[in-house]
Amino acid sequence: MLVLSPDSAFQLKLIPLNPYEFTGAGVELPESCETVERIRSSPEFGLRPLNESDLRGILNSITGDSGPKLSLDDIMKRAPRSLDDLSTDIPTPVLQGPVLMRPDLGSLSPEILKRQLSLDRSAEKTFRKRFPERAGFYF
């Protein structure tokens, strides 16, 4: 798992103990990590209202119909709006996101993969040390 803030980034390996508790390991990533900068350059998460022409353009893009087409990139370039900013008297569709998910963080870069393998070993070691009776079931 990667956790990003405006001025720092952490890579974590979490092992769930129950739905509310985790154990594991983590490391702060250096400021000059190319992968982190690439992720930070993606659009900001939020709500983007859609109007009728947006919906028509998306539908034309999906179905291949003639008419103006619209890519989701065009919508994602718009500034996200808060719930308070969205009109509550007239319901409008909104696009929410982006949510960036990647099952295998190691595929982002060799640097991330190297850290991921190290964190896997460290998290497993911590789990075995803190919960030896439970570790036997999993490792």
N, C-alpha and C positions, 0 to 999 in steps of 0.2 A: 504494500500500500504506500502511495505517495501522499503526503500532506503538505500543501503549499500555503504560504501566507505571502504577503507582499515583500517581506524582507528575509524570509528563511524557508527552507524546505527540509523535510524529513522523509526517510524511507523506513518503513516499519514492517516487521513480520509478526503477526499476531496469531496466537493459538487460543481459541475460545475455551473457556472453562465451563461457562454456562452462558445463557443469552445476555447476561449483564456484566460478566467479568472476563478479562483476557489476561494472558501473560505473553511474553515475547521479548523482542529486542528491537532496537531502533538506532538510527544514526542520522546526524544532521549532514545534509549534502553541502558540498562547497558552493560558494557563491557563483563560481564560473562553470557551472554544469550546463552543457549545451542542451541536454534533454529537458531540464527544468525550464530553461528559457523558451524552448519550443512549445512546451505545454502552457506556459504563462502567456504566450502570444496568441493562444486560441481565444475565441470570443468569451466574454464574461457570462457566467450563469445568470439567468433571470427569465422574466416573462416578457414576451414580445407580442403585442396585440396584432391580430390579422384582420385585414378588411376584406371585402368581397372580391376585389381584384387580386389580392394575394391568394385567396383560396382558388379562384379561377385559374390563375397562373400555375399553381402547384398541381391542380387537377390536369391541366393541359400538358404539363411536363410528365406526369405519371402515365397518362393515357396515350400520349403521342398525338393528340388532336392538334389541329392548326389553331393559331391564335397566340397571343403573348404567353411566353413561358417564364417561369420564375424559379430560380434555384433557392434552396434553403440557405445557401451562403449569403444571398442578398438580404434575407430576413435576419440572419444571425449578426450581420454587420450593424444592425440598428442597436441603439442603446437600450438595455433592458429597463423595464419599468417596475415600480413597486406595486403591490396590491392596492395601496391607497391611491396611486395614480390612475389605475384602471377604472373606467366608468362602471359603477355598480347598478345604475338604473337601466342600462341597455347591455345585456350580456353579449360579449363578443368572444370569438375563439381566440386563444392565445397559444403561442408556441413556447414551450418551456425547455430550457436547456442552455448550453449543452451539458450533458453528463458524460464525462470521459471515463471509460472503463476499458481495461485491458487485462485479461485473465493472467497473462504471463508478462510481468514487468521486465523480465530479462530480454524480451524482444525489442525493447526501446533502444537499448545501446549495450555494448559490451561492458561498459563501466557500471551500469545499473545491474547487469547480470552478475558481475563479480561481487558486488555488494549484496545482492539477493542471496547468493549461495552462502556467503559469510553469515548473513542474518539468519538464514534457515538453520545453520549449524548452531549458532548462538542461542536462538529461540528454543531449539530442541534441548540443548544443554540446560538452559534455565528451567524448562518444563520438567525435565528428568530430576533436576536437583530439588525443585520446590514441591513436585507432586510425583514422587517415585511410584506410588501405588497406582496412579492413573496412567502414568507414562507407559507402563507395561502393556496396556490395551492398544496403544496407538503406534508405538515405535518398537 
